[in-house]
Amino acid sequence: MLLAVVIFNLVITPTNMIGILLTIGGGAWYATVEYAEKKRKASLARMTSLHDPPLQKEWKQADRGLPRLPLHSTH
């Protein structure tokens, strides 16, 4: 960004700076949330595959928006 200001002789107003900071902050926040979600899913997949393989299928279906399978029969 700073290089573009120098090369193109740009003037950054306070309003522009707020927009730039919001954009960079939002991107960083999004990346952090995505990374945490991927870690959570990977951890959950490891746990379910070690203890109860059928649950892994249930979670994959839930991730695609499909209805969840019952865990235990009610009969």
mmCIF file of the N, C-alpha and C atoms, coordinates in Angstrom:
data_MODEL
# 
_entry.id   MODEL 
# 
loop_
_atom_site.group_PDB 
_atom_site.id 
_atom_site.type_symbol 
_atom_site.label_atom_id 
_atom_site.label_alt_id 
_atom_site.label_comp_id 
_atom_site.label_asym_id 
_atom_site.label_entity_id 
_atom_site.label_seq_id 
_atom_site.pdbx_PDB_ins_code 
_atom_site.Cartn_x 
_atom_site.Cartn_y 
_atom_site.Cartn_z 
_atom_site.occupancy 
_atom_site.B_iso_or_equiv 
_atom_site.pdbx_formal_charge 
_atom_site.auth_seq_id 
_atom_site.auth_comp_id 
_atom_site.auth_asym_id 
_atom_site.auth_atom_id 
_atom_site.pdbx_PDB_model_num 
ATOM 1   N N  . MET A 1 1  ? 0.833   -1.184  0.000  1.00 0.00 ? 1  MET A N  1 
ATOM 2   C CA . MET A 1 1  ? 0.000   0.000   0.000  1.00 0.00 ? 1  MET A CA 1 
ATOM 3   C C  . MET A 1 1  ? 0.878   1.249   0.000  1.00 0.00 ? 1  MET A C  1 
ATOM 4   N N  . LEU A 1 2  ? 1.847   1.288   0.892  1.00 0.00 ? 2  LEU A N  1 
ATOM 5   C CA . LEU A 1 2  ? 2.711   2.461   0.970  1.00 0.00 ? 2  LEU A CA 1 
ATOM 6   C C  . LEU A 1 2  ? 3.458   2.676   -0.338 1.00 0.00 ? 2  LEU A C  1 
ATOM 7   N N  . LEU A 1 3  ? 3.862   1.606   -0.982 1.00 0.00 ? 3  LEU A N  1 
ATOM 8   C CA . LEU A 1 3  ? 4.565   1.713   -2.256 1.00 0.00 ? 3  LEU A CA 1 
ATOM 9   C C  . LEU A 1 3  ? 3.660   2.326   -3.319 1.00 0.00 ? 3  LEU A C  1 
ATOM 10  N N  . ALA A 1 4  ? 2.399   1.952   -3.329 1.00 0.00 ? 4  ALA A N  1 
ATOM 11  C CA . ALA A 1 4  ? 1.448   2.517   -4.298 1.00 0.00 ? 4  ALA A CA 1 
ATOM 12  C C  . ALA A 1 4  ? 1.263   4.006   -4.055 1.00 0.00 ? 4  ALA A C  1 
ATOM 13  N N  . VAL A 1 5  ? 1.250   4.433   -2.803 1.00 0.00 ? 5  VAL A N  1 
ATOM 14  C CA . VAL A 1 5  ? 1.110   5.855   -2.478 1.00 0.00 ? 5  VAL A CA 1 
ATOM 15  C C  . VAL A 1 5  ? 2.283   6.627   -3.063 1.00 0.00 ? 5  VAL A C  1 
ATOM 16  N N  . VAL A 1 6  ? 3.491   6.078   -2.926 1.00 0.00 ? 6  VAL A N  1 
ATOM 17  C CA . VAL A 1 6  ? 4.687   6.754   -3.430 1.00 0.00 ? 6  VAL A CA 1 
ATOM 18  C C  . VAL A 1 6  ? 4.723   6.732   -4.955 1.00 0.00 ? 6  VAL A C  1 
ATOM 19  N N  . ILE A 1 7  ? 4.484   5.562   -5.557 1.00 0.00 ? 7  ILE A N  1 
ATOM 20  C CA . ILE A 1 7  ? 4.588   5.423   -7.015 1.00 0.00 ? 7  ILE A CA 1 
ATOM 21  C C  . ILE A 1 7  ? 3.540   6.271   -7.740 1.00 0.00 ? 7  ILE A C  1 
ATOM 22  N N  . PHE A 1 8  ? 2.310   6.220   -7.278 1.00 0.00 ? 8  PHE A N  1 
ATOM 23  C CA . PHE A 1 8  ? 1.220   6.904   -7.981 1.00 0.00 ? 8  PHE A CA 1 
ATOM 24  C C  . PHE A 1 8  ? 0.891   8.267   -7.394 1.00 0.00 ? 8  PHE A C  1 
ATOM 25  N N  . ASN A 1 9  ? 1.702   8.719   -6.426 1.00 0.00 ? 9  ASN A N  1 
ATOM 26  C CA . ASN A 1 9  ? 1.522   10.036  -5.813 1.00 0.00 ? 9  ASN A CA 1 
ATOM 27  C C  . ASN A 1 9  ? 0.088   10.207  -5.291 1.00 0.00 ? 9  ASN A C  1 
ATOM 28  N N  . LEU A 1 10 ? -0.383  9.209   -4.537 1.00 0.00 ? 10 LEU A N  1 
ATOM 29  C CA . LEU A 1 10 ? -1.742  9.223   -4.001 1.00 0.00 ? 10 LEU A CA 1 
ATOM 30  C C  . LEU A 1 10 ? -1.806  10.035  -2.713 1.00 0.00 ? 10 LEU A C  1 
ATOM 31  N N  . VAL A 1 11 ? -2.959  10.580  -2.464 1.00 0.00 ? 11 VAL A N  1 
ATOM 32  C CA . VAL A 1 11 ? -3.215  11.295  -1.210 1.00 0.00 ? 11 VAL A CA 1 
ATOM 33  C C  . VAL A 1 11 ? -4.208  10.443  -0.421 1.00 0.00 ? 11 VAL A C  1 
ATOM 34  N N  . ILE A 1 12 ? -3.816  10.066  0.778  1.00 0.00 ? 12 ILE A N  1 
ATOM 35  C CA . ILE A 1 12 ? -4.693  9.259   1.635  1.00 0.00 ? 12 ILE A CA 1 
ATOM 36  C C  . ILE A 1 12 ? -5.361  10.184  2.643  1.00 0.00 ? 12 ILE A C  1 
ATOM 37  N N  . THR A 1 13 ? -6.669  10.320  2.509  1.00 0.00 ? 13 THR A N  1 
ATOM 38  C CA . THR A 1 13 ? -7.430  11.147  3.449  1.00 0.00 ? 13 THR A CA 1 
ATOM 39  C C  . THR A 1 13 ? -7.771  10.308  4.673  1.00 0.00 ? 13 THR A C  1 
ATOM 40  N N  . PRO A 1 14 ? -8.187  10.944  5.758  1.00 0.00 ? 14 PRO A N  1 
ATOM 41  C CA . PRO A 1 14 ? -8.591  10.165  6.947  1.00 0.00 ? 14 PRO A CA 1 
ATOM 42  C C  . PRO A 1 14 ? -9.704  9.161   6.637  1.00 0.00 ? 14 PRO A C  1 
ATOM 43  N N  . THR A 1 15 ? -10.637 9.533   5.784  1.00 0.00 ? 15 THR A N  1 
ATOM 44  C CA . THR A 1 15 ? -11.721 8.615   5.413  1.00 0.00 ? 15 THR A CA 1 
ATOM 45  C C  . THR A 1 15 ? -11.168 7.408   4.657  1.00 0.00 ? 15 THR A C  1 
ATOM 46  N N  . ASN A 1 16 ? -10.234 7.659   3.748  1.00 0.00 ? 16 ASN A N  1 
ATOM 47  C CA . ASN A 1 16 ? -9.599  6.558   3.013  1.00 0.00 ? 16 ASN A CA 1 
ATOM 48  C C  . ASN A 1 16 ? -8.869  5.633   3.984  1.00 0.00 ? 16 ASN A C  1 
ATOM 49  N N  . MET A 1 17 ? -8.156  6.220   4.945  1.00 0.00 ? 17 MET A N  1 
ATOM 50  C CA . MET A 1 17 ? -7.386  5.423   5.895  1.00 0.00 ? 17 MET A CA 1 
ATOM 51  C C  . MET A 1 17 ? -8.314  4.541   6.739  1.00 0.00 ? 17 MET A C  1 
ATOM 52  N N  . ILE A 1 18 ? -9.450  5.072   7.140  1.00 0.00 ? 18 ILE A N  1 
ATOM 53  C CA . ILE A 1 18 ? -10.414 4.271   7.902  1.00 0.00 ? 18 ILE A CA 1 
ATOM 54  C C  . ILE A 1 18 ? -10.890 3.087   7.052  1.00 0.00 ? 18 ILE A C  1 
ATOM 55  N N  . GLY A 1 19 ? -11.189 3.342   5.787  1.00 0.00 ? 19 GLY A N  1 
ATOM 56  C CA . GLY A 1 19 ? -11.619 2.268   4.890  1.00 0.00 ? 19 GLY A CA 1 
ATOM 57  C C  . GLY A 1 19 ? -10.545 1.222   4.693  1.00 0.00 ? 19 GLY A C  1 
ATOM 58  N N  . ILE A 1 20 ? -9.314  1.660   4.540  1.00 0.00 ? 20 ILE A N  1 
ATOM 59  C CA . ILE A 1 20 ? -8.198  0.729   4.367  1.00 0.00 ? 20 ILE A CA 1 
ATOM 60  C C  . ILE A 1 20 ? -8.022  -0.131  5.614  1.00 0.00 ? 20 ILE A C  1 
ATOM 61  N N  . LEU A 1 21 ? -8.056  0.519   6.775  1.00 0.00 ? 21 LEU A N  1 
ATOM 62  C CA . LEU A 1 21 ? -7.885  -0.225  8.032  1.00 0.00 ? 21 LEU A CA 1 
ATOM 63  C C  . LEU A 1 21 ? -9.036  -1.204  8.268  1.00 0.00 ? 21 LEU A C  1 
ATOM 64  N N  . LEU A 1 22 ? -10.262 -0.789  7.956  1.00 0.00 ? 22 LEU A N  1 
ATOM 65  C CA . LEU A 1 22 ? -11.408 -1.698  8.101  1.00 0.00 ? 22 LEU A CA 1 
ATOM 66  C C  . LEU A 1 22 ? -11.276 -2.902  7.169  1.00 0.00 ? 22 LEU A C  1 
ATOM 67  N N  . THR A 1 23 ? -10.829 -2.666  5.953  1.00 0.00 ? 23 THR A N  1 
ATOM 68  C CA . THR A 1 23 ? -10.658 -3.755  4.989  1.00 0.00 ? 23 THR A CA 1 
ATOM 69  C C  . THR A 1 23 ? -9.590  -4.737  5.449  1.00 0.00 ? 23 THR A C  1 
ATOM 70  N N  . ILE A 1 24 ? -8.449  -4.218  5.870  1.00 0.00 ? 24 ILE A N  1 
ATOM 71  C CA . ILE A 1 24 ? -7.363  -5.080  6.335  1.00 0.00 ? 24 ILE A CA 1 
ATOM 72  C C  . ILE A 1 24 ? -7.772  -5.813  7.610  1.00 0.00 ? 24 ILE A C  1 
ATOM 73  N N  . GLY A 1 25 ? -8.403  -5.099  8.534  1.00 0.00 ? 25 GLY A N  1 
ATOM 74  C CA . GLY A 1 25 ? -8.859  -5.731  9.783  1.00 0.00 ? 25 GLY A CA 1 
ATOM 75  C C  . GLY A 1 25 ? -9.910  -6.801  9.537  1.00 0.00 ? 25 GLY A C  1 
ATOM 76  N N  . GLY A 1 26 ? -10.843 -6.531  8.637  1.00 0.00 ? 26 GLY A N  1 
ATOM 77  C CA . GLY A 1 26 ? -11.874 -7.512  8.305  1.00 0.00 ? 26 GLY A CA 1 
ATOM 78  C C  . GLY A 1 26 ? -11.287 -8.753  7.655  1.00 0.00 ? 26 GLY A C  1 
ATOM 79  N N  . GLY A 1 27 ? -10.311 -8.557  6.785  1.00 0.00 ? 27 GLY A N  1 
ATOM 80  C CA . GLY A 1 27 ? -9.650  -9.701  6.152  1.00 0.00 ? 27 GLY A CA 1 
ATOM 81  C C  . GLY A 1 27 ? -8.902  -10.552 7.163  1.00 0.00 ? 27 GLY A C  1 
ATOM 82  N N  . ALA A 1 28 ? -8.234  -9.891  8.098  1.00 0.00 ? 28 ALA A N  1 
ATOM 83  C CA . ALA A 1 28 ? -7.503  -10.622 9.139  1.00 0.00 ? 28 ALA A CA 1 
ATOM 84  C C  . ALA A 1 28 ? -8.479  -11.376 10.050 1.00 0.00 ? 28 ALA A C  1 
ATOM 85  N N  . TRP A 1 29 ? -9.570  -10.732 10.394 1.00 0.00 ? 29 TRP A N  1 
ATOM 86  C CA . TRP A 1 29 ? -10.573 -11.375 11.259 1.00 0.00 ? 29 TRP A CA 1 
ATOM 87  C C  . TRP A 1 29 ? -11.160 -12.596 10.548 1.00 0.00 ? 29 TRP A C  1 
ATOM 88  N N  . TYR A 1 30 ? -11.518 -12.447 9.279  1.00 0.00 ? 30 TYR A N  1 
ATOM 89  C CA . TYR A 1 30 ? -12.076 -13.546 8.493  1.00 0.00 ? 30 TYR A CA 1 
ATOM 90  C C  . TYR A 1 30 ? -11.093 -14.719 8.430  1.00 0.00 ? 30 TYR A C  1 
ATOM 91  N N  . ALA A 1 31 ? -9.827  -14.415 8.157  1.00 0.00 ? 31 ALA A N  1 
ATOM 92  C CA . ALA A 1 31 ? -8.814  -15.471 8.069  1.00 0.00 ? 31 ALA A CA 1 
ATOM 93  C C  . ALA A 1 31 ? -8.670  -16.197 9.405  1.00 0.00 ? 31 ALA A C  1 
ATOM 94  N N  . THR A 1 32 ? -8.713  -15.462 10.503 1.00 0.00 ? 32 THR A N  1 
ATOM 95  C CA . THR A 1 32 ? -8.595  -16.070 11.829 1.00 0.00 ? 32 THR A CA 1 
ATOM 96  C C  . THR A 1 32 ? -9.777  -16.998 12.110 1.00 0.00 ? 32 THR A C  1 
ATOM 97  N N  . VAL A 1 33 ? -10.972 -16.548 11.795 1.00 0.00 ? 33 VAL A N  1 
ATOM 98  C CA . VAL A 1 33 ? -12.173 -17.364 12.025 1.00 0.00 ? 33 VAL A CA 1 
ATOM 99  C C  . VAL A 1 33 ? -12.148 -18.615 11.143 1.00 0.00 ? 33 VAL A C  1 
ATOM 100 N N  . GLU A 1 34 ? -11.779 -18.467 9.883  1.00 0.00 ? 34 GLU A N  1 
ATOM 101 C CA . GLU A 1 34 ? -11.692 -19.612 8.975  1.00 0.00 ? 34 GLU A CA 1 
ATOM 102 C C  . GLU A 1 34 ? -10.665 -20.627 9.465  1.00 0.00 ? 34 GLU A C  1 
ATOM 103 N N  . TYR A 1 35 ? -9.514  -20.143 9.909  1.00 0.00 ? 35 TYR A N  1 
ATOM 104 C CA . TYR A 1 35 ? -8.458  -21.029 10.402 1.00 0.00 ? 35 TYR A CA 1 
ATOM 105 C C  . TYR A 1 35 ? -8.927  -21.786 11.642 1.00 0.00 ? 35 TYR A C  1 
ATOM 106 N N  . ALA A 1 36 ? -9.582  -21.088 12.562 1.00 0.00 ? 36 ALA A N  1 
ATOM 107 C CA . ALA A 1 36 ? -10.083 -21.735 13.777 1.00 0.00 ? 36 ALA A CA 1 
ATOM 108 C C  . ALA A 1 36 ? -11.141 -22.780 13.439 1.00 0.00 ? 36 ALA A C  1 
ATOM 109 N N  . GLU A 1 37 ? -12.001 -22.482 12.482 1.00 0.00 ? 37 GLU A N  1 
ATOM 110 C CA . GLU A 1 37 ? -13.048 -23.428 12.080 1.00 0.00 ? 37 GLU A CA 1 
ATOM 111 C C  . GLU A 1 37 ? -12.445 -24.676 11.435 1.00 0.00 ? 37 GLU A C  1 
ATOM 112 N N  . LYS A 1 38 ? -11.432 -24.504 10.607 1.00 0.00 ? 38 LYS A N  1 
ATOM 113 C CA . LYS A 1 38 ? -10.774 -25.659 9.990  1.00 0.00 ? 38 LYS A CA 1 
ATOM 114 C C  . LYS A 1 38 ? -10.075 -26.512 11.041 1.00 0.00 ? 38 LYS A C  1 
ATOM 115 N N  . LYS A 1 39 ? -9.452  -25.866 12.024 1.00 0.00 ? 39 LYS A N  1 
ATOM 116 C CA . LYS A 1 39 ? -8.807  -26.617 13.095 1.00 0.00 ? 39 LYS A CA 1 
ATOM 117 C C  . LYS A 1 39 ? -9.846  -27.394 13.901 1.00 0.00 ? 39 LYS A C  1 
ATOM 118 N N  . ARG A 1 40 ? -10.994 -26.753 14.185 1.00 0.00 ? 40 ARG A N  1 
ATOM 119 C CA . ARG A 1 40 ? -12.053 -27.412 14.959 1.00 0.00 ? 40 ARG A CA 1 
ATOM 120 C C  . ARG A 1 40 ? -12.597 -28.623 14.198 1.00 0.00 ? 40 ARG A C  1 
ATOM 121 N N  . LYS A 1 41 ? -12.830 -28.456 12.896 1.00 0.00 ? 41 LYS A N  1 
ATOM 122 C CA . LYS A 1 41 ? -13.352 -29.568 12.098 1.00 0.00 ? 41 LYS A CA 1 
ATOM 123 C C  . LYS A 1 41 ? -12.343 -30.705 12.003 1.00 0.00 ? 41 LYS A C  1 
ATOM 124 N N  . ALA A 1 42 ? -11.061 -30.366 11.842 1.00 0.00 ? 42 ALA A N  1 
ATOM 125 C CA . ALA A 1 42 ? -10.025 -31.398 11.766 1.00 0.00 ? 42 ALA A CA 1 
ATOM 126 C C  . ALA A 1 42 ? -9.927  -32.148 13.086 1.00 0.00 ? 42 ALA A C  1 
ATOM 127 N N  . SER A 1 43 ? -9.996  -31.428 14.182 1.00 0.00 ? 43 SER A N  1 
ATOM 128 C CA . SER A 1 43 ? -9.935  -32.059 15.503 1.00 0.00 ? 43 SER A CA 1 
ATOM 129 C C  . SER A 1 43 ? -11.139 -32.967 15.713 1.00 0.00 ? 43 SER A C  1 
ATOM 130 N N  . LEU A 1 44 ? -12.311 -32.479 15.333 1.00 0.00 ? 44 LEU A N  1 
ATOM 131 C CA . LEU A 1 44 ? -13.532 -33.272 15.477 1.00 0.00 ? 44 LEU A CA 1 
ATOM 132 C C  . LEU A 1 44 ? -13.470 -34.520 14.605 1.00 0.00 ? 44 LEU A C  1 
ATOM 133 N N  . ALA A 1 45 ? -12.949 -34.382 13.388 1.00 0.00 ? 45 ALA A N  1 
ATOM 134 C CA . ALA A 1 45 ? -12.837 -35.537 12.493 1.00 0.00 ? 45 ALA A CA 1 
ATOM 135 C C  . ALA A 1 45 ? -11.887 -36.584 13.071 1.00 0.00 ? 45 ALA A C  1 
ATOM 136 N N  . ARG A 1 46 ? -10.779 -36.123 13.658 1.00 0.00 ? 46 ARG A N  1 
ATOM 137 C CA . ARG A 1 46 ? -9.843  -37.076 14.277 1.00 0.00 ? 46 ARG A CA 1 
ATOM 138 C C  . ARG A 1 46 ? -10.507 -37.789 15.448 1.00 0.00 ? 46 ARG A C  1 
ATOM 139 N N  . MET A 1 47 ? -11.220 -37.036 16.274 1.00 0.00 ? 47 MET A N  1 
ATOM 140 C CA . MET A 1 47 ? -11.862 -37.637 17.448 1.00 0.00 ? 47 MET A CA 1 
ATOM 141 C C  . MET A 1 47 ? -12.922 -38.651 17.033 1.00 0.00 ? 47 MET A C  1 
ATOM 142 N N  . THR A 1 48 ? -13.753 -38.289 16.068 1.00 0.00 ? 48 THR A N  1 
ATOM 143 C CA . THR A 1 48 ? -14.844 -39.194 15.680 1.00 0.00 ? 48 THR A CA 1 
ATOM 144 C C  . THR A 1 48 ? -14.320 -40.400 14.922 1.00 0.00 ? 48 THR A C  1 
ATOM 145 N N  . SER A 1 49 ? -13.269 -40.230 14.135 1.00 0.00 ? 49 SER A N  1 
ATOM 146 C CA . SER A 1 49 ? -12.759 -41.378 13.393 1.00 0.00 ? 49 SER A CA 1 
ATOM 147 C C  . SER A 1 49 ? -12.059 -42.366 14.312 1.00 0.00 ? 49 SER A C  1 
ATOM 148 N N  . LEU A 1 50 ? -11.523 -41.894 15.427 1.00 0.00 ? 50 LEU A N  1 
ATOM 149 C CA . LEU A 1 50 ? -10.864 -42.793 16.365 1.00 0.00 ? 50 LEU A CA 1 
ATOM 150 C C  . LEU A 1 50 ? -11.862 -43.564 17.222 1.00 0.00 ? 50 LEU A C  1 
ATOM 151 N N  . HIS A 1 51 ? -12.967 -42.924 17.574 1.00 0.00 ? 51 HIS A N  1 
ATOM 152 C CA . HIS A 1 51 ? -13.889 -43.523 18.543 1.00 0.00 ? 51 HIS A CA 1 
ATOM 153 C C  . HIS A 1 51 ? -15.161 -44.100 17.942 1.00 0.00 ? 51 HIS A C  1 
ATOM 154 N N  . ASP A 1 52 ? -15.692 -43.476 16.921 1.00 0.00 ? 52 ASP A N  1 
ATOM 155 C CA . ASP A 1 52 ? -16.967 -43.923 16.367 1.00 0.00 ? 52 ASP A CA 1 
ATOM 156 C C  . ASP A 1 52 ? -17.053 -43.553 14.887 1.00 0.00 ? 52 ASP A C  1 
ATOM 157 N N  . PRO A 1 53 ? -16.513 -44.389 13.988 1.00 0.00 ? 53 PRO A N  1 
ATOM 158 C CA . PRO A 1 53 ? -16.496 -44.052 12.561 1.00 0.00 ? 53 PRO A CA 1 
ATOM 159 C C  . PRO A 1 53 ? -17.848 -43.657 11.970 1.00 0.00 ? 53 PRO A C  1 
ATOM 160 N N  . PRO A 1 54 ? -18.983 -44.233 12.388 1.00 0.00 ? 54 PRO A N  1 
ATOM 161 C CA . PRO A 1 54 ? -20.253 -43.795 11.793 1.00 0.00 ? 54 PRO A CA 1 
ATOM 162 C C  . PRO A 1 54 ? -20.561 -42.319 12.034 1.00 0.00 ? 54 PRO A C  1 
ATOM 163 N N  . LEU A 1 55 ? -20.049 -41.747 13.133 1.00 0.00 ? 55 LEU A N  1 
ATOM 164 C CA . LEU A 1 55 ? -20.309 -40.335 13.390 1.00 0.00 ? 55 LEU A CA 1 
ATOM 165 C C  . LEU A 1 55 ? -19.689 -39.443 12.331 1.00 0.00 ? 55 LEU A C  1 
ATOM 166 N N  . GLN A 1 56 ? -18.576 -39.870 11.765 1.00 0.00 ? 56 GLN A N  1 
ATOM 167 C CA . GLN A 1 56 ? -17.911 -39.055 10.753 1.00 0.00 ? 56 GLN A CA 1 
ATOM 168 C C  . GLN A 1 56 ? -18.847 -38.837 9.560  1.00 0.00 ? 56 GLN A C  1 
ATOM 169 N N  . LYS A 1 57 ? -19.581 -39.867 9.166  1.00 0.00 ? 57 LYS A N  1 
ATOM 170 C CA . LYS A 1 57 ? -20.531 -39.735 8.072  1.00 0.00 ? 57 LYS A CA 1 
ATOM 171 C C  . LYS A 1 57 ? -21.626 -38.737 8.448  1.00 0.00 ? 57 LYS A C  1 
ATOM 172 N N  . GLU A 1 58 ? -22.086 -38.801 9.684  1.00 0.00 ? 58 GLU A N  1 
ATOM 173 C CA . GLU A 1 58 ? -23.125 -37.885 10.149 1.00 0.00 ? 58 GLU A CA 1 
ATOM 174 C C  . GLU A 1 58 ? -22.647 -36.437 10.068 1.00 0.00 ? 58 GLU A C  1 
ATOM 175 N N  . TRP A 1 59 ? -21.428 -36.173 10.502 1.00 0.00 ? 59 TRP A N  1 
ATOM 176 C CA . TRP A 1 59 ? -20.916 -34.798 10.484 1.00 0.00 ? 59 TRP A CA 1 
ATOM 177 C C  . TRP A 1 59 ? -20.735 -34.314 9.053  1.00 0.00 ? 59 TRP A C  1 
ATOM 178 N N  . LYS A 1 60 ? -20.293 -35.177 8.147  1.00 0.00 ? 60 LYS A N  1 
ATOM 179 C CA . LYS A 1 60 ? -20.136 -34.767 6.750  1.00 0.00 ? 60 LYS A CA 1 
ATOM 180 C C  . LYS A 1 60 ? -21.495 -34.407 6.159  1.00 0.00 ? 60 LYS A C  1 
ATOM 181 N N  . GLN A 1 61 ? -22.522 -35.172 6.500  1.00 0.00 ? 61 GLN A N  1 
ATOM 182 C CA . GLN A 1 61 ? -23.854 -34.863 5.998  1.00 0.00 ? 61 GLN A CA 1 
ATOM 183 C C  . GLN A 1 61 ? -24.340 -33.549 6.588  1.00 0.00 ? 61 GLN A C  1 
ATOM 184 N N  . ALA A 1 62 ? -24.082 -33.315 7.861  1.00 0.00 ? 62 ALA A N  1 
ATOM 185 C CA . ALA A 1 62 ? -24.513 -32.078 8.504  1.00 0.00 ? 62 ALA A CA 1 
ATOM 186 C C  . ALA A 1 62 ? -23.803 -30.878 7.881  1.00 0.00 ? 62 ALA A C  1 
ATOM 187 N N  . ASP A 1 63 ? -22.540 -31.034 7.516  1.00 0.00 ? 63 ASP A N  1 
ATOM 188 C CA . ASP A 1 63 ? -21.797 -29.946 6.890  1.00 0.00 ? 63 ASP A CA 1 
ATOM 189 C C  . ASP A 1 63 ? -22.379 -29.580 5.531  1.00 0.00 ? 63 ASP A C  1 
ATOM 190 N N  . ARG A 1 64 ? -23.008 -30.536 4.853  1.00 0.00 ? 64 ARG A N  1 
ATOM 191 C CA . ARG A 1 64 ? -23.611 -30.269 3.548  1.00 0.00 ? 64 ARG A CA 1 
ATOM 192 C C  . ARG A 1 64 ? -25.063 -29.819 3.681  1.00 0.00 ? 64 ARG A C  1 
ATOM 193 N N  . GLY A 1 65 ? -25.544 -29.679 4.906  1.00 0.00 ? 65 GLY A N  1 
ATOM 194 C CA . GLY A 1 65 ? -26.914 -29.241 5.115  1.00 0.00 ? 65 GLY A CA 1 
ATOM 195 C C  . GLY A 1 65 ? -27.927 -30.361 5.051  1.00 0.00 ? 65 GLY A C  1 
ATOM 196 N N  . LEU A 1 66 ? -27.470 -31.613 5.036  1.00 0.00 ? 66 LEU A N  1 
ATOM 197 C CA . LEU A 1 66 ? -28.386 -32.744 5.012  1.00 0.00 ? 66 LEU A CA 1 
ATOM 198 C C  . LEU A 1 66 ? -28.848 -33.050 6.434  1.00 0.00 ? 66 LEU A C  1 
ATOM 199 N N  . PRO A 1 67 ? -29.997 -33.685 6.597  1.00 0.00 ? 67 PRO A N  1 
ATOM 200 C CA . PRO A 1 67 ? -30.457 -34.011 7.947  1.00 0.00 ? 67 PRO A CA 1 
ATOM 201 C C  . PRO A 1 67 ? -29.502 -34.989 8.636  1.00 0.00 ? 67 PRO A C  1 
ATOM 202 N N  . ARG A 1 68 ? -29.372 -34.817 9.921  1.00 0.00 ? 68 ARG A N  1 
ATOM 203 C CA . ARG A 1 68 ? -28.491 -35.703 10.700 1.00 0.00 ? 68 ARG A CA 1 
ATOM 204 C C  . ARG A 1 68 ? -29.150 -37.060 10.947 1.00 0.00 ? 68 ARG A C  1 
ATOM 205 N N  . LEU A 1 69 ? -28.335 -38.078 10.955 1.00 0.00 ? 69 LEU A N  1 
ATOM 206 C CA . LEU A 1 69 ? -28.822 -39.423 11.276 1.00 0.00 ? 69 LEU A CA 1 
ATOM 207 C C  . LEU A 1 69 ? -28.984 -39.548 12.784 1.00 0.00 ? 69 LEU A C  1 
ATOM 208 N N  . PRO A 1 70 ? -29.934 -40.327 13.265 1.00 0.00 ? 70 PRO A N  1 
ATOM 209 C CA . PRO A 1 70 ? -30.053 -40.515 14.714 1.00 0.00 ? 70 PRO A CA 1 
ATOM 210 C C  . PRO A 1 70 ? -28.836 -41.271 15.240 1.00 0.00 ? 70 PRO A C  1 
ATOM 211 N N  . LEU A 1 71 ? -28.382 -40.881 16.427 1.00 0.00 ? 71 LEU A N  1 
ATOM 212 C CA . LEU A 1 71 ? -27.223 -41.528 17.016 1.00 0.00 ? 71 LEU A CA 1 
ATOM 213 C C  . LEU A 1 71 ? -27.573 -42.911 17.566 1.00 0.00 ? 71 LEU A C  1 
ATOM 214 N N  . HIS A 1 72 ? -28.726 -43.012 18.197 1.00 0.00 ? 72 HIS A N  1 
ATOM 215 C CA . HIS A 1 72 ? -29.140 -44.275 18.810 1.00 0.00 ? 72 HIS A CA 1 
ATOM 216 C C  . HIS A 1 72 ? -30.592 -44.559 18.467 1.00 0.00 ? 72 HIS A C  1 
ATOM 217 N N  . SER A 1 73 ? -30.889 -45.815 18.352 1.00 0.00 ? 73 SER A N  1 
ATOM 218 C CA . SER A 1 73 ? -32.267 -46.195 18.078 1.00 0.00 ? 73 SER A CA 1 
ATOM 219 C C  . SER A 1 73 ? -33.111 -45.949 19.323 1.00 0.00 ? 73 SER A C  1 
ATOM 220 N N  . THR A 1 74 ? -34.356 -45.507 19.123 1.00 0.00 ? 74 THR A N  1 
ATOM 221 C CA . THR A 1 74 ? -35.240 -45.262 20.252 1.00 0.00 ? 74 THR A CA 1 
ATOM 222 C C  . THR A 1 74 ? -36.086 -46.471 20.591 1.00 0.00 ? 74 THR A C  1 
ATOM 223 N N  . HIS A 1 75 ? -35.867 -47.582 19.891 1.00 0.00 ? 75 HIS A N  1 
ATOM 224 C CA . HIS A 1 75 ? -36.651 -48.791 20.137 1.00 0.00 ? 75 HIS A CA 1 
ATOM 225 C C  . HIS A 1 75 ? -36.069 -49.592 21.258 1.00 0.00 ? 75 HIS A C  1 
# 
